[in-house]
Amino acid sequence: MQTHLRGRDMITTQEWTKDEIDTVLDVAFELKRQRALGISHASLRDKVLAMLFFFTSTRTRASFESGIVQLGGHGAFIDSTTTQISHGDTAKEIGEIYGRYFDGIAIRQCDWGVGNQYIRDVAAASRVPVLNMQCDHFHPFQILADLMTIIEKKGDPRGLTINVSYAYAASYQKPMSVPISLILLMTRFGMNVRLTHPPEFNLMPQYVEQAKENARKARGSFEILDDFDAGFKDADIVYPKSWGCMLTTSDLQESAEISKKYTGWITDERRMALAKEDAIYMHCLPADRNIEVTDGVIDGPQSVVYDEAENRLHVQKAVMALTM
Ligand code: CP
């Protein structure tokens, strides 16, 4: 266990050691247990978290806001469109000034080619920890919650096979931050990680290389497939979700046309039957029901999506309690 995390940013799990991630999980399980028992754990009394959103959210806002209050503090929700950011306040102003008002700055900025750099620029100017609530590259708190859920449902993740797969969705070009973060973290825990996607839906190559290196060091494995059905075969965990083909085209019309070639990439009961009998179905949500996944699967006995969403609360509280 690591006990010296005060002041640390959480921008990507890759910048935390495995020992440090184990500490987060350990604290998250403890806080979850305490909440179930009704034991107060107000270790951040009088601390205030800024929650700056450039993008919509159901789970992330609610779980951070509730989490900081359960720790004895307060969450200040800030919609970027209500600030002076569009009138000149740069990332430096946000880091310098919010760093003096608040005890932590959490940011969601998912704009392609913008978000990660923005969060890093705020962090460079801030005297308090900066927490990434999702950017164009990473969604670290989602993936910590995913790992916690896998441990709850399956025990030791080492040697388990997870299929991180593209799935079709019609709603919008979703960020690739979830699959990138999944391949980066699950390879570090010795899992056999399959990344399955059509050729146009590549992830950023630097992170694919990093995932390969993580797998080599942790004695797991990492492979890339382009056959949707093959990705499900004998998997312990299936995580099919949509993302955009931003590395293939920046044209929204063209990307919609490319995506339409893959309307058959929907998770249904036949595909779930290709995975192990006790396989679990995971999704970060929101999902496009009956386009990305059938109601029968997402509401079925193998789905763990609501426990997964709950665990956002516990891992976020753990990181806030350790860093703020
Ligand atoms: N999974 C997730 O981040 O959900 P929201 O976009 O609703 O916050």
Boltz pocket constraint, residues with backbone or C-beta under 6 A from the ligand:
constraints:
  - pocket:
      binder: B
      contacts: [[A, 56], [A, 57], [A, 58], [A, 59], [A, 60], [A, 61], [A, 133], [A, 134], [A, 142], [A, 284], [A, 285], [A, 286]]
      max_distance: 6.0
